[in-house]
Amino acid sequence: MKFVWPHLLNAMQEREKKIADGLDAANRAARDLELAQEKAVAQIRESKEKAAEIIELANKRANQIVDEAKEAARSEGDRLLAGAQAEVEQEVNRAKEVLRKQVSELAVAGAAKILGKSVDASAQNELLNKLADEL
């Protein structure tokens, strides 16, 4: 029996070493898992922050585009309004010119009736032009 004990003792020591090595490996694996989980959480947090930055930049750009479009619309509206106002002013001037001509023609016709005679054409034109300039 003397020979059994050293063999059994060696077997037990080997078994104890294997168990200790297994426990160490399990502890290392648990620590590695914990580190991997922490790293994954950090990467997720970083990704969320980057996504939030991208969304914020996209919103700022969208607002900028809207503001640019509003400004372009205002400018176009101002341009169209100025064109319309110029056109109205031209029409008013044309109407005034027509009215001046009609008034001067009426004045000459009235004057001719008052005088009881006809005014010759060149004198009438000269008189009409003179009246138109005064009006």
Backbone as numpy.savetxt, mean C-alpha at the origin, in Angstrom:
# Nx Ny Nz CAx CAy CAz Cx Cy Cz
34.07 -77.24 46.00 33.28 -76.08 46.00 34.13 -74.81 46.00
35.27 -74.97 46.30 36.16 -73.86 46.32 36.29 -73.22 44.96
36.20 -73.97 43.94 36.35 -73.46 42.58 35.09 -72.76 42.07
33.98 -73.01 42.65 32.72 -72.43 42.20 32.63 -70.96 42.62
33.09 -70.69 43.78 32.96 -69.33 44.28 33.70 -68.30 43.44
34.92 -68.49 43.06 35.56 -67.45 42.27 34.86 -67.27 40.92
34.42 -68.37 40.33 33.72 -68.29 39.07 32.39 -67.55 39.23
31.70 -67.89 40.30 30.42 -67.26 40.60 30.64 -65.79 40.95
31.70 -65.52 41.65 32.00 -64.15 42.02 32.33 -63.33 40.76
33.09 -63.89 39.85 33.39 -63.21 38.59 32.10 -62.97 37.78
31.26 -63.95 37.73 30.00 -63.83 36.99 29.13 -62.73 37.60
29.10 -62.69 38.93 28.30 -61.66 39.60 28.89 -60.27 39.37
30.21 -60.18 39.41 30.85 -58.88 39.16 30.61 -58.43 37.71
30.71 -59.36 36.78 30.42 -59.03 35.39 28.96 -58.59 35.23
28.08 -59.32 35.90 26.66 -58.99 35.83 26.42 -57.60 36.45
27.06 -57.32 37.57 26.93 -56.03 38.24 27.47 -54.91 37.34
28.61 -55.17 36.65 29.19 -54.19 35.75 28.25 -53.94 34.57
27.65 -54.99 34.02 26.72 -54.85 32.90 25.49 -54.03 33.31
25.01 -54.29 34.54 23.85 -53.54 35.04 24.22 -52.07 35.23
25.40 -51.83 35.82 25.86 -50.45 36.03 26.04 -49.76 34.69
26.66 -50.47 33.72 26.84 -49.88 32.38 25.48 -49.60 31.74
24.54 -50.50 31.90 23.19 -50.31 31.37 22.50 -49.11 31.99
22.67 -48.97 33.32 22.09 -47.81 34.02 22.74 -46.51 33.54
24.08 -46.54 33.39 24.77 -45.35 32.88 24.28 -45.00 31.47
24.14 -46.02 30.65 23.66 -45.79 29.28 22.23 -45.24 29.31
21.39 -45.77 30.20 20.02 -45.29 30.32 20.02 -43.84 30.80
20.90 -43.51 31.76 21.00 -42.13 32.26 21.47 -41.19 31.16
22.48 -41.64 30.38 22.96 -40.82 29.27 21.86 -40.63 28.22
21.13 -41.69 27.93 20.05 -41.62 26.96 18.96 -40.66 27.46
18.64 -40.74 28.75 17.63 -39.85 29.32 18.10 -38.40 29.23
19.39 -38.16 29.53 19.93 -36.81 29.45 19.95 -36.32 28.00
20.37 -37.22 27.09 20.35 -36.86 25.67 18.94 -36.53 25.20
17.97 -37.30 25.66 16.57 -37.03 25.31 16.13 -35.68 25.85
16.51 -35.39 27.09 16.15 -34.12 27.71 16.79 -32.96 26.94
18.06 -33.10 26.56 18.74 -32.06 25.78 18.08 -31.89 24.41
17.71 -33.00 23.79 17.05 -32.94 22.48 15.70 -32.24 22.60
14.97 -32.53 23.68 13.67 -31.88 23.89 13.86 -30.37 24.11
14.86 -30.00 24.91 15.13 -28.58 25.15 15.51 -27.88 23.84
16.33 -28.58 23.04 16.74 -28.01 21.76 15.54 -27.85 20.83
14.67 -28.85 20.83 13.47 -28.78 19.99 12.57 -27.63 20.43
12.40 -27.46 21.73 11.58 -26.37 22.26 12.19 -25.02 21.87
13.52 -24.91 21.97 14.19 -23.66 21.61 14.02 -23.39 20.12
14.14 -24.42 19.29 13.97 -24.23 17.85 12.53 -23.84 17.51
11.58 -24.43 18.18 10.17 -24.09 17.96 9.93 -22.63 18.35
10.48 -22.23 19.51 10.32 -20.84 19.96 10.96 -19.88 18.96
12.15 -20.22 18.49 12.84 -19.38 17.51 12.05 -19.31 16.21
11.51 -20.42 15.78 10.71 -20.44 14.56 9.46 -19.59 14.70
8.82 -19.66 15.87 7.63 -18.84 16.11 7.98 -17.35 16.08
9.14 -16.99 16.67 9.57 -15.60 16.67 9.84 -15.12 15.25
10.52 -15.97 14.46 10.78 -15.61 13.07 9.49 -15.47 12.29
8.56 -16.38 12.52 7.26 -16.31 11.83 6.54 -15.02 12.20
6.60 -14.65 13.49 5.95 -13.41 13.94 6.60 -12.20 13.26
7.93 -12.21 13.14 8.62 -11.11 12.46 8.21 -11.03 11.00
8.13 -12.18 10.35 7.74 -12.21 8.93 6.32 -11.67 8.76
5.43 -12.09 9.65 4.04 -11.62 9.59 3.98 -10.10 9.82
4.76 -9.63 10.78 4.79 -8.19 11.06 5.30 -7.40 9.85
6.37 -7.91 9.23 6.90 -7.24 8.04 5.88 -7.27 6.90
5.19 -8.39 6.75 4.18 -8.51 5.69 3.04 -7.52 5.94
2.63 -7.39 7.19 1.56 -6.43 7.52 2.01 -5.00 7.25
3.26 -4.69 7.62 3.78 -3.34 7.37 3.81 -3.06 5.87
4.26 -4.04 5.09 4.33 -3.86 3.64 2.93 -3.71 3.05
1.98 -4.49 3.56 0.60 -4.39 3.08 0.05 -2.99 3.37
0.30 -2.48 4.56 -0.15 -1.13 4.91 0.53 -0.08 4.04
1.81 -0.30 3.76 2.54 0.62 2.89 1.95 0.62 1.48
1.62 -0.55 0.98 1.02 -0.66 -0.35 -0.33 0.05 -0.39
-1.12 -0.15 0.67 -2.44 0.52 0.75 -2.25 2.04 0.78
-1.28 2.51 1.58 -1.04 3.96 1.66 -0.58 4.51 0.32
0.29 3.76 -0.37 0.75 4.20 -1.69 -0.41 4.26 -2.68
-1.28 3.26 -2.61 -2.44 3.25 -3.51 -3.38 4.41 -3.22
-3.58 4.71 -1.93 -4.42 5.85 -1.56 -3.83 7.15 -2.09
-2.52 7.30 -1.93 -1.86 8.52 -2.39 -1.95 8.64 -3.91
-1.76 7.53 -4.60 -1.88 7.54 -6.06 -3.30 7.91 -6.48
-4.28 7.39 -5.76 -5.68 7.71 -6.07 -5.97 9.19 -5.81
-5.42 9.71 -4.69 -5.61 11.14 -4.41 -4.98 12.00 -5.51
-3.78 11.63 -5.90 -3.09 12.40 -6.95 -3.88 12.35 -8.25
-4.36 11.18 -8.61 -5.15 11.04 -9.84 -6.44 11.84 -9.73
-7.08 11.80 -8.57 -8.31 12.58 -8.36 -8.04 14.07 -8.47
-6.93 14.52 -7.88 -6.57 15.94 -7.98 -6.32 16.33 -9.43
-5.62 15.45 -10.16 -5.32 15.73 -11.56 -6.61 15.82 -12.37
-7.51 14.87 -12.15 -8.79 14.88 -12.87 -9.62 16.11 -12.51
-9.62 16.48 -11.23 -10.36 17.66 -10.79 -9.80 18.92 -11.44
-8.48 19.04 -11.48 -7.87 20.22 -12.09 -8.22 20.28 -13.58
-8.21 19.13 -14.25 -8.58 19.10 -15.66 -10.03 19.51 -15.87
-10.91 19.00 -15.01 -12.33 19.33 -15.11 -12.55 20.82 -14.84
-11.84 21.35 -13.84 -11.99 22.78 -13.54 -11.50 23.64 -14.71
-10.41 23.24 -15.33 -9.89 24.00 -16.47 -10.88 23.94 -17.63
-11.47 22.77 -17.84 -12.45 22.62 -18.91 -13.69 23.48 -18.65
-14.14 23.50 -17.40 -15.30 24.33 -17.04 -14.97 25.80 -17.25
-13.77 26.19 -16.85 -13.37 27.59 -17.03 -13.33 27.97 -18.51
-12.84 27.06 -19.34 -12.82 27.33 -20.78 -14.25 27.48 -21.32
-15.13 26.59 -20.87 -16.53 26.67 -21.32 -17.18 27.98 -20.87
-16.87 28.40 -19.63 -17.42 29.66 -19.14 -16.90 30.82 -19.98
-15.62 30.81 -20.30 -15.04 31.88 -21.13 -15.66 31.89 -22.52
-15.87 30.68 -23.08 -16.52 30.61 -24.40 -17.94 31.17 -24.33
-18.66 30.80 -23.28 -20.04 31.29 -23.12 -20.05 32.81 -22.95
-19.10 33.33 -22.19 -19.01 34.79 -22.01 -18.73 35.47 -23.34
-17.85 34.88 -24.12 -17.53 35.47 -25.42 -18.75 35.48 -26.33
-19.49 34.38 -26.33 -20.72 34.31 -27.14 -21.71 35.36 -26.66
-21.87 35.48 -25.35 -22.79 36.47 -24.79 -22.35 37.89 -25.14
-21.04 38.17 -25.06 -20.54 39.50 -25.41 -20.90 39.83 -26.86
-20.68 38.85 -27.71 -20.97 39.07 -29.13 -22.46 39.34 -29.34
-23.29 38.52 -28.67 -24.73 38.70 -28.82 -25.18 40.05 -28.27
-24.64 40.43 -27.13 -25.01 41.72 -26.52 -24.59 42.87 -27.43
-23.37 42.77 -27.98 -22.92 43.87 -28.84 -23.75 43.93 -30.12
-24.13 42.77 -30.65 -24.99 42.77 -31.84 -26.34 43.40 -31.52
-26.89 43.05 -30.35 -28.17 43.64 -29.93 -28.03 45.15 -29.72
-26.92 45.55 -29.17 -26.70 46.98 -28.92 -26.62 47.75 -30.23
-25.91 47.18 -31.20 -25.79 47.85 -32.50 -27.14 47.90 -33.18
-27.87 46.77 -33.11 -29.20 46.75 -33.75 -30.12 47.77 -33.08
-30.04 47.84 -31.76 -30.86 48.82 -31.03 -30.46 50.24 -31.39
-29.18 50.47 -31.49 -28.70 51.81 -31.83 -29.14 52.19 -33.24
-29.10 51.22 -34.15 -29.51 51.50 -35.53 -30.98 51.85 -35.58
-31.78 51.15 -34.78 -33.22 51.46 -34.74 -33.45 52.84 -34.14
-32.69 53.14 -33.11 -32.85 54.45 -32.47 -32.46 55.55 -33.44
-31.39 55.34 -34.16 -30.93 56.35 -35.11 -31.83 56.40 -36.34
-32.53 55.31 -36.56 -33.44 55.26 -37.68 -32.73 55.02 -38.99
-31.54 54.61 -38.95 -30.85 54.34 -40.20 -29.95 53.13 -40.02
-29.51 52.65 -41.07 -28.66 51.47 -41.09 -27.21 51.91 -41.00
-26.44 51.15 -40.24 -25.01 51.44 -40.11 -24.32 50.52 -41.10
-23.35 51.03 -41.84 -22.70 50.17 -42.83 -21.94 49.05 -42.13
-21.63 48.00 -42.88 -21.07 46.76 -42.33 -19.74 46.97 -41.64
-18.83 47.73 -42.26 -17.50 47.93 -41.64 -17.63 48.74 -40.36
-18.48 49.73 -40.36 -18.70 50.53 -39.16 -19.35 49.68 -38.08
-20.28 48.82 -38.51 -20.96 47.93 -37.57 -19.94 46.97 -36.94
-19.07 46.37 -37.75 -18.05 45.45 -37.23 -17.11 46.16 -36.28
-16.72 47.36 -36.65 -15.82 48.13 -35.79 -16.50 48.44 -34.46
-17.75 48.81 -34.52 -18.52 49.10 -33.33 -18.70 47.84 -32.48
-18.98 46.72 -33.13 -19.15 45.45 -32.41 -17.84 45.07 -31.69
-16.73 45.19 -32.38 -15.44 44.86 -31.78 -15.14 45.77 -30.60
-15.44 47.03 -30.74 -15.22 48.00 -29.68 -16.08 47.67 -28.46
-17.34 47.35 -28.70 -18.24 46.97 -27.61 -17.80 45.68 -26.94
-17.36 44.72 -27.75 -16.92 43.43 -27.21 -15.71 43.62 -26.32
-14.80 44.51 -26.73 -13.61 44.76 -25.91 -13.98 45.42 -24.59
-14.97 46.30 -24.63 -15.39 46.99 -23.41 -16.13 46.07 -22.46
-16.83 45.09 -22.99 -17.57 44.17 -22.15 -16.60 43.18 -21.60
